[in-house]
């Protein structure tokens, strides 16, 4: 049987389960809620600024940025902030001041800005959870339903069966990331307008020893920055999907497969917060999922990490997961 026919069969199976439709429905609901919340938050901020500085201040983004700098300065001077929080706040202040000096409005809200910000926030937890919903039972589900034996008794090599499932997963990852972009751009357009794609964005900030380095900063149009963010999002989806796929091969229970990968993913947030000084945490895939932080120059949870390091670690996890999946699936005794 040709590989394309196997992939087509797998895609039909996924559509029949309505799993993909469910994922897209979740995207629509969450993006709508997030866009509404952003719109309301922006309105409240402008209203508060009007009370402090007068109604004209709400139309001047520089005054709004100055007020944010004051708020960040007050937070920095707070005796209740620990050193890690102060370092993060200091970096945000320096970034905001850089944008003001370069006449770049970092506070402008538009469809383009929202589309990018949404994925920056979704890349380390929400997007992986969506991918897990699609991948965690691709093989274990065959065990649970008993259809795995029907697959392997056909005159098709096992590696080709597994490859068709894996390539189907990659196709679904492309679909999810693409629709996340399209839905975010369209839905947010009704709240913020459909423009902003040519607005300049400062990227390339680096945090070195808790201080912001602006020597490598470039100003790029919003559409290009958004393209970079969603490219990194697809890479994260590919890595998480590969790991989840491996667990689906190793664990014959769908519930156990989903539980293992989800608990591992959620545990990564606690590990990066409580064990930031434990150097080995930097090699865990969960800690390296925030790739977009390297574009925006956000404060890193583990000192010494950079874009190349995180991509290398994630790629290593993905390759190892694929190898383990194919070796185990082709060697195990499925008929027992």
C-alpha positions as a LaTeX table, in Angstrom:
\begin{tabular}{lrrr}
\hline
Residue & $x$ (\AA) & $y$ (\AA) & $z$ (\AA) \\
\hline
Unk1 & 0.00 & 0.00 & 0.00 \\
Unk2 & 1.32 & 3.45 & $-0.89$ \\
Unk3 & 2.34 & 5.78 & 1.90 \\
Unk4 & $-0.01$ & 8.50 & 0.64 \\
Unk5 & $-2.98$ & 6.14 & 0.93 \\
Unk6 & $-2.01$ & 5.29 & 4.49 \\
Unk7 & $-1.73$ & 8.98 & 5.40 \\
Unk8 & $-5.09$ & 9.69 & 3.77 \\
Unk9 & $-6.64$ & 6.88 & 5.81 \\
Unk10 & $-5.16$ & 8.28 & 9.02 \\
Unk11 & $-6.44$ & 11.78 & 8.25 \\
Unk12 & $-9.94$ & 10.40 & 7.65 \\
Unk13 & $-9.76$ & 8.57 & 10.99 \\
Unk14 & $-8.79$ & 11.75 & 12.81 \\
Unk15 & $-11.60$ & 13.72 & 11.16 \\
Unk16 & $-14.12$ & 11.01 & 11.99 \\
Unk17 & $-13.13$ & 11.26 & 15.64 \\
Unk18 & $-13.92$ & 15.00 & 15.43 \\
Unk19 & $-10.79$ & 15.64 & 17.47 \\
Unk20 & $-9.50$ & 18.27 & 15.04 \\
Unk21 & $-12.87$ & 20.05 & 14.99 \\
Unk22 & $-12.85$ & 20.11 & 18.78 \\
Unk23 & $-9.37$ & 21.66 & 18.82 \\
Unk24 & $-10.40$ & 24.35 & 16.34 \\
Unk25 & $-13.53$ & 25.09 & 18.40 \\
Unk26 & $-11.34$ & 25.58 & 21.48 \\
Unk27 & $-9.17$ & 27.99 & 19.49 \\
Unk28 & $-12.18$ & 30.04 & 18.42 \\
Unk29 & $-13.55$ & 30.30 & 21.97 \\
Unk30 & $-10.22$ & 31.10 & 23.64 \\
Unk31 & $-9.14$ & 33.65 & 21.02 \\
Unk32 & $-12.52$ & 35.39 & 21.29 \\
Unk33 & $-12.31$ & 35.55 & 25.09 \\
Unk34 & $-8.68$ & 36.69 & 24.99 \\
Unk35 & $-9.40$ & 39.42 & 22.42 \\
Unk36 & $-12.40$ & 40.66 & 24.41 \\
Unk37 & $-10.31$ & 40.71 & 27.59 \\
Unk38 & $-7.50$ & 42.62 & 25.88 \\
Unk39 & $-9.96$ & 45.16 & 24.54 \\
Unk40 & $-11.53$ & 45.71 & 27.96 \\
Unk41 & $-8.14$ & 45.93 & 29.64 \\
Unk42 & $-6.99$ & 48.56 & 27.17 \\
Unk43 & $-10.16$ & 50.57 & 27.74 \\
Unk44 & $-9.69$ & 50.46 & 31.53 \\
Unk45 & $-6.06$ & 51.52 & 31.23 \\
Unk46 & $-6.96$ & 54.52 & 29.10 \\
Unk47 & $-9.77$ & 55.46 & 31.47 \\
Unk48 & $-7.41$ & 55.34 & 34.47 \\
Unk49 & $-4.87$ & 57.44 & 32.61 \\
Unk50 & $-7.56$ & 59.99 & 31.79 \\
Unk51 & $-8.28$ & 60.42 & 35.49 \\
Unk52 & $-4.59$ & 60.87 & 36.32 \\
Unk53 & $-3.35$ & 63.05 & 33.46 \\
Unk54 & $-6.34$ & 64.35 & 31.53 \\
Unk55 & $-8.30$ & 63.12 & 28.55 \\
Unk56 & $-5.62$ & 64.15 & 26.02 \\
Unk57 & $-3.21$ & 61.63 & 27.53 \\
Unk58 & $-5.23$ & 58.71 & 26.23 \\
Unk59 & $-4.41$ & 59.61 & 22.62 \\
Unk60 & $-0.67$ & 60.03 & 23.19 \\
Unk61 & 1.12 & 56.69 & 23.42 \\
Unk62 & 4.26 & 58.32 & 24.82 \\
Unk63 & 2.37 & 59.52 & 27.88 \\
Unk64 & 0.91 & 56.06 & 28.29 \\
Unk65 & 4.41 & 54.58 & 28.04 \\
Unk66 & 5.71 & 57.10 & 30.58 \\
Unk67 & 2.97 & 56.08 & 32.98 \\
Unk68 & 3.87 & 52.42 & 32.52 \\
Unk69 & 7.50 & 53.25 & 33.27 \\
Unk70 & 6.39 & 54.95 & 36.49 \\
Unk71 & 4.32 & 51.90 & 37.46 \\
Unk72 & 7.26 & 49.58 & 36.75 \\
Unk73 & 9.57 & 51.85 & 38.77 \\
Unk74 & 7.18 & 51.66 & 41.74 \\
Unk75 & 7.11 & 47.89 & 41.41 \\
Unk76 & 10.91 & 47.83 & 41.28 \\
Unk77 & 11.13 & 49.89 & 44.48 \\
Unk78 & 8.66 & 47.68 & 46.31 \\
Unk79 & 10.21 & 45.94 & 49.34 \\
Unk80 & 8.04 & 42.89 & 48.69 \\
Unk81 & 9.68 & 42.02 & 45.35 \\
Unk82 & 12.43 & 39.42 & 45.31 \\
Unk83 & 15.62 & 39.79 & 43.26 \\
Unk84 & 14.36 & 37.64 & 40.40 \\
Unk85 & 11.21 & 39.75 & 40.02 \\
Unk86 & 13.23 & 42.96 & 40.22 \\
Unk87 & 15.59 & 41.75 & 37.50 \\
Unk88 & 12.64 & 40.90 & 35.26 \\
Unk89 & 11.01 & 44.29 & 35.93 \\
Unk90 & 14.27 & 46.10 & 35.23 \\
Unk91 & 14.57 & 44.38 & 31.85 \\
Unk92 & 10.98 & 45.34 & 30.95 \\
Unk93 & 11.70 & 48.96 & 31.86 \\
Unk94 & 14.80 & 49.04 & 29.68 \\
Unk95 & 12.92 & 47.50 & 26.76 \\
Unk96 & 10.08 & 50.00 & 27.07 \\
Unk97 & 12.52 & 52.90 & 27.30 \\
Unk98 & 14.36 & 51.64 & 24.21 \\
Unk99 & 11.12 & 51.61 & 22.20 \\
Unk100 & 10.26 & 55.12 & 23.35 \\
Unk101 & 13.73 & 56.36 & 22.35 \\
Unk102 & 13.40 & 54.71 & 18.92 \\
Unk103 & 9.91 & 56.19 & 18.38 \\
Unk104 & 8.35 & 52.69 & 18.29 \\
Unk105 & 4.93 & 52.38 & 19.87 \\
Unk106 & 5.05 & 49.09 & 21.81 \\
Unk107 & 1.59 & 49.70 & 23.30 \\
Unk108 & $-0.36$ & 49.94 & 20.06 \\
Unk109 & $-3.08$ & 47.31 & 19.89 \\
Unk110 & $-4.00$ & 45.95 & 16.47 \\
Unk111 & $-4.99$ & 42.69 & 14.85 \\
Unk112 & $-1.36$ & 42.08 & 13.90 \\
Unk113 & $-0.11$ & 42.78 & 17.42 \\
Unk114 & $-2.77$ & 40.62 & 19.03 \\
Unk115 & $-2.12$ & 37.72 & 16.63 \\
Unk116 & 1.54 & 37.71 & 17.59 \\
Unk117 & 0.99 & 38.23 & 21.31 \\
Unk118 & $-1.54$ & 35.41 & 21.45 \\
Unk119 & 0.96 & 32.86 & 20.15 \\
Unk120 & 3.74 & 34.24 & 22.37 \\
Unk121 & 1.53 & 33.44 & 25.35 \\
Unk122 & 0.23 & 30.12 & 23.97 \\
Unk123 & 3.50 & 28.58 & 22.83 \\
Unk124 & 4.66 & 27.12 & 26.16 \\
Unk125 & 1.41 & 25.57 & 27.45 \\
Unk126 & $-1.81$ & 26.07 & 25.48 \\
Unk127 & $-0.43$ & 25.11 & 22.06 \\
Unk128 & 1.32 & 21.98 & 23.42 \\
Unk129 & $-1.92$ & 20.92 & 25.11 \\
Unk130 & $-3.77$ & 21.18 & 21.80 \\
Unk131 & $-1.10$ & 19.06 & 20.10 \\
Unk132 & $-1.30$ & 16.50 & 22.89 \\
Unk133 & $-5.04$ & 16.19 & 22.31 \\
Unk134 & $-4.30$ & 15.17 & 18.72 \\
Unk135 & $-1.24$ & 12.97 & 19.23 \\
Unk136 & $-1.48$ & 11.24 & 22.60 \\
Unk137 & $-3.75$ & 8.43 & 21.38 \\
Unk138 & $-2.63$ & 8.04 & 17.76 \\
Unk139 & $-1.04$ & 4.67 & 18.58 \\
Unk140 & $-2.25$ & 3.90 & 22.11 \\
Unk141 & $-5.80$ & 4.40 & 20.86 \\
Unk142 & $-5.26$ & 1.51 & 18.44 \\
Unk143 & $-4.27$ & $-0.69$ & 21.40 \\
Unk144 & $-7.25$ & 0.42 & 23.46 \\
Unk145 & $-9.73$ & $-0.29$ & 20.66 \\
Unk146 & $-8.00$ & $-3.51$ & 19.61 \\
Unk147 & $-7.52$ & $-2.35$ & 16.01 \\
Unk148 & $-3.71$ & $-2.48$ & 16.23 \\
Unk149 & $-3.69$ & $-6.17$ & 15.26 \\
Unk150 & $-5.73$ & $-5.42$ & 12.15 \\
Unk151 & $-3.09$ & $-2.91$ & 11.11 \\
Unk152 & $-0.05$ & $-5.11$ & 11.51 \\
Unk153 & $-1.51$ & $-8.24$ & 9.86 \\
Unk154 & $-1.85$ & $-6.38$ & 6.57 \\
Unk155 & 0.93 & $-6.73$ & 4.03 \\
Unk156 & 2.42 & $-3.38$ & 5.01 \\
Unk157 & 5.74 & $-2.91$ & 6.86 \\
Unk158 & 5.34 & $-1.72$ & 10.43 \\
Unk159 & 7.66 & 1.22 & 9.87 \\
Unk160 & 5.43 & 2.44 & 7.06 \\
Unk161 & 2.33 & 2.17 & 9.27 \\
Unk162 & 3.99 & 4.22 & 11.99 \\
Unk163 & 5.44 & 6.69 & 9.49 \\
Unk164 & 1.99 & 7.34 & 8.06 \\
Unk165 & 0.69 & 8.11 & 11.54 \\
Unk166 & 3.61 & 10.39 & 12.31 \\
Unk167 & 3.33 & 12.31 & 9.03 \\
Unk168 & $-0.40$ & 12.67 & 9.66 \\
Unk169 & 0.47 & 14.24 & 13.00 \\
Unk170 & 2.84 & 16.70 & 11.30 \\
Unk171 & 0.07 & 17.67 & 8.87 \\
Unk172 & $-2.31$ & 18.25 & 11.79 \\
Unk173 & 0.31 & 20.40 & 13.53 \\
Unk174 & 0.55 & 22.59 & 10.42 \\
Unk175 & $-3.24$ & 22.88 & 10.33 \\
Unk176 & $-3.49$ & 23.86 & 14.01 \\
Unk177 & $-0.75$ & 26.53 & 13.82 \\
Unk178 & $-2.13$ & 27.91 & 10.54 \\
Unk179 & $-5.68$ & 28.17 & 11.85 \\
Unk180 & $-4.43$ & 29.70 & 15.10 \\
Unk181 & $-2.88$ & 32.47 & 13.01 \\
Unk182 & $-5.92$ & 32.96 & 10.74 \\
Unk183 & $-8.48$ & 32.84 & 13.54 \\
Unk184 & $-6.48$ & 35.22 & 15.75 \\
Unk185 & $-6.07$ & 37.70 & 12.88 \\
Unk186 & $-9.75$ & 37.61 & 11.90 \\
Unk187 & $-11.36$ & 37.56 & 15.35 \\
Unk188 & $-9.09$ & 40.25 & 16.81 \\
Unk189 & $-9.71$ & 42.40 & 13.74 \\
Unk190 & $-13.27$ & 42.99 & 14.90 \\
Unk191 & $-11.94$ & 44.36 & 18.21 \\
Unk192 & $-8.80$ & 46.26 & 17.13 \\
Unk193 & $-9.06$ & 46.71 & 13.37 \\
Unk194 & $-7.36$ & 44.67 & 10.68 \\
Unk195 & $-4.18$ & 46.75 & 10.35 \\
Unk196 & $-0.81$ & 47.01 & 12.03 \\
Unk197 & 1.08 & 44.53 & 9.85 \\
Unk198 & 3.64 & 47.11 & 8.71 \\
Unk199 & 4.24 & 48.64 & 12.14 \\
Unk200 & 7.88 & 48.39 & 13.32 \\
Unk201 & 8.81 & 45.92 & 16.05 \\
Unk202 & 12.11 & 45.85 & 17.94 \\
Unk203 & 13.51 & 42.32 & 18.23 \\
Unk204 & 16.86 & 40.80 & 19.12 \\
Unk205 & 17.08 & 41.87 & 22.76 \\
Unk206 & 19.37 & 39.76 & 24.89 \\
Unk207 & 19.48 & 39.38 & 28.66 \\
Unk208 & 23.04 & 38.94 & 29.89 \\
Unk209 & 23.67 & 38.59 & 33.63 \\
Unk210 & 20.27 & 40.12 & 34.33 \\
Unk211 & 20.91 & 43.16 & 32.13 \\
Unk212 & 19.46 & 44.05 & 28.74 \\
Unk213 & 21.81 & 44.01 & 25.75 \\
Unk214 & 20.52 & 46.07 & 22.79 \\
Unk215 & 23.55 & 45.83 & 20.51 \\
Unk216 & 21.90 & 43.21 & 18.26 \\
Unk217 & 18.42 & 44.74 & 18.16 \\
Unk218 & 16.74 & 45.03 & 14.76 \\
Unk219 & 13.57 & 46.85 & 13.77 \\
Unk220 & 11.40 & 44.62 & 11.58 \\
Unk221 & 7.81 & 44.98 & 10.33 \\
Unk222 & 5.11 & 43.31 & 12.39 \\
Unk223 & 4.26 & 40.76 & 9.66 \\
Unk224 & 7.84 & 39.49 & 9.65 \\
Unk225 & 8.00 & 39.31 & 13.43 \\
Unk226 & 4.69 & 37.42 & 13.45 \\
Unk227 & 6.09 & 35.00 & 10.87 \\
Unk228 & 9.09 & 34.33 & 13.13 \\
Unk229 & 6.83 & 33.73 & 16.14 \\
Unk230 & 4.58 & 31.27 & 14.31 \\
Unk231 & 7.57 & 29.46 & 12.80 \\
Unk232 & 8.88 & 28.88 & 16.32 \\
Unk233 & 5.38 & 27.82 & 17.35 \\
Unk234 & 5.33 & 25.14 & 14.67 \\
Unk235 & 8.74 & 23.91 & 15.82 \\
Unk236 & 7.45 & 23.64 & 19.40 \\
Unk237 & 4.36 & 21.79 & 18.13 \\
Unk238 & 6.64 & 19.42 & 16.20 \\
Unk239 & 8.77 & 18.67 & 19.28 \\
Unk240 & 5.86 & 18.22 & 21.69 \\
Unk241 & 4.03 & 16.14 & 19.10 \\
Unk242 & 7.06 & 13.87 & 18.66 \\
Unk243 & 7.42 & 13.31 & 22.40 \\
Unk244 & 3.70 & 12.74 & 22.83 \\
Unk245 & 3.75 & 10.35 & 19.86 \\
Unk246 & 6.56 & 8.36 & 21.49 \\
Unk247 & 4.61 & 8.02 & 24.73 \\
Unk248 & 1.58 & 6.90 & 22.72 \\
Unk249 & 3.75 & 4.13 & 21.22 \\
Unk250 & 5.27 & 3.06 & 24.55 \\
Unk251 & 2.07 & 3.18 & 26.63 \\
Unk252 & $-0.87$ & 1.07 & 25.49 \\
Unk253 & $-3.45$ & 2.97 & 27.52 \\
Unk254 & $-4.83$ & 6.18 & 26.02 \\
Unk255 & $-5.66$ & 7.66 & 29.42 \\
Unk256 & $-2.18$ & 6.90 & 30.75 \\
Unk257 & $-0.55$ & 8.33 & 27.63 \\
Unk258 & $-2.43$ & 11.62 & 27.90 \\
Unk259 & $-1.88$ & 11.80 & 31.66 \\
Unk260 & 1.89 & 11.26 & 31.40 \\
Unk261 & 2.58 & 13.91 & 28.79 \\
Unk262 & 0.21 & 16.48 & 30.32 \\
Unk263 & 1.61 & 16.08 & 33.83 \\
Unk264 & 5.14 & 16.32 & 32.43 \\
Unk265 & 4.27 & 19.51 & 30.57 \\
Unk266 & 2.65 & 21.17 & 33.56 \\
Unk267 & 5.48 & 20.06 & 35.85 \\
Unk268 & 7.90 & 22.01 & 33.65 \\
Unk269 & 6.47 & 25.31 & 34.89 \\
Unk270 & 7.07 & 24.33 & 38.51 \\
Unk271 & 10.55 & 23.01 & 37.76 \\
Unk272 & 11.67 & 26.19 & 36.02 \\
Unk273 & 10.35 & 28.29 & 38.93 \\
Unk274 & 11.49 & 26.31 & 41.98 \\
Unk275 & 14.64 & 24.69 & 40.57 \\
Unk276 & 16.03 & 27.54 & 38.48 \\
Unk277 & 19.44 & 27.19 & 40.15 \\
Unk278 & 19.63 & 23.47 & 39.31 \\
Unk279 & 21.59 & 23.53 & 36.04 \\
Unk280 & 20.28 & 20.20 & 34.77 \\
Unk281 & 16.81 & 21.72 & 34.33 \\
Unk282 & 18.01 & 23.53 & 31.22 \\
Unk283 & 18.13 & 20.17 & 29.40 \\
Unk284 & 14.46 & 19.40 & 30.06 \\
Unk285 & 12.29 & 20.03 & 27.02 \\
Unk286 & 9.54 & 21.73 & 29.08 \\
Unk287 & 11.90 & 24.51 & 30.20 \\
Unk288 & 12.96 & 25.28 & 26.62 \\
Unk289 & 9.52 & 25.77 & 25.08 \\
Unk290 & 9.47 & 29.56 & 25.51 \\
Unk291 & 11.39 & 30.19 & 22.30 \\
Unk292 & 9.58 & 33.44 & 21.58 \\
Unk293 & 11.11 & 34.92 & 24.74 \\
Unk294 & 14.41 & 35.09 & 22.87 \\
Unk295 & 12.80 & 37.31 & 20.23 \\
Unk296 & 11.25 & 39.68 & 22.74 \\
Unk297 & 14.19 & 39.56 & 25.16 \\
Unk298 & 12.15 & 38.38 & 28.13 \\
Unk299 & 13.94 & 37.35 & 31.30 \\
Unk300 & 15.07 & 33.72 & 31.18 \\
Unk301 & 14.21 & 31.28 & 34.03 \\
Unk302 & 17.63 & 29.56 & 33.85 \\
Unk303 & 20.78 & 31.61 & 33.40 \\
Unk304 & 22.95 & 30.79 & 30.38 \\
Unk305 & 20.19 & 29.67 & 27.99 \\
Unk306 & 19.89 & 31.14 & 24.48 \\
Unk307 & 17.98 & 30.49 & 21.26 \\
Unk308 & 20.53 & 28.09 & 19.74 \\
Unk309 & 20.82 & 26.13 & 22.98 \\
Unk310 & 17.05 & 25.72 & 23.38 \\
Unk311 & 16.51 & 24.74 & 19.74 \\
Unk312 & 19.32 & 22.20 & 19.97 \\
Unk313 & 17.90 & 20.67 & 23.15 \\
Unk314 & 14.38 & 20.49 & 21.72 \\
Unk315 & 15.61 & 19.03 & 18.44 \\
Unk316 & 17.54 & 16.39 & 20.39 \\
Unk317 & 14.38 & 15.42 & 22.28 \\
Unk318 & 12.40 & 15.21 & 19.03 \\
Unk319 & 14.97 & 13.05 & 17.21 \\
Unk320 & 15.36 & 10.73 & 20.21 \\
Unk321 & 11.58 & 10.39 & 20.49 \\
Unk322 & 11.21 & 9.50 & 16.81 \\
Unk323 & 14.00 & 6.90 & 16.97 \\
Unk324 & 12.60 & 5.27 & 20.11 \\
Unk325 & 9.10 & 5.20 & 18.61 \\
Unk326 & 10.14 & 3.40 & 15.44 \\
Unk327 & 12.55 & 0.98 & 17.13 \\
Unk328 & 10.01 & $-0.04$ & 19.78 \\
Unk329 & 7.05 & $-0.31$ & 17.39 \\
Unk330 & 8.91 & $-2.43$ & 14.85 \\
Unk331 & 10.43 & $-4.78$ & 17.45 \\
Unk332 & 7.62 & $-5.35$ & 19.96 \\
Unk333 & 5.33 & $-8.38$ & 19.86 \\
Unk334 & 1.98 & $-6.75$ & 19.14 \\
Unk335 & 0.08 & $-10.00$ & 18.62 \\
Unk336 & 0.41 & $-11.00$ & 22.28 \\
\hline
\end{tabular}
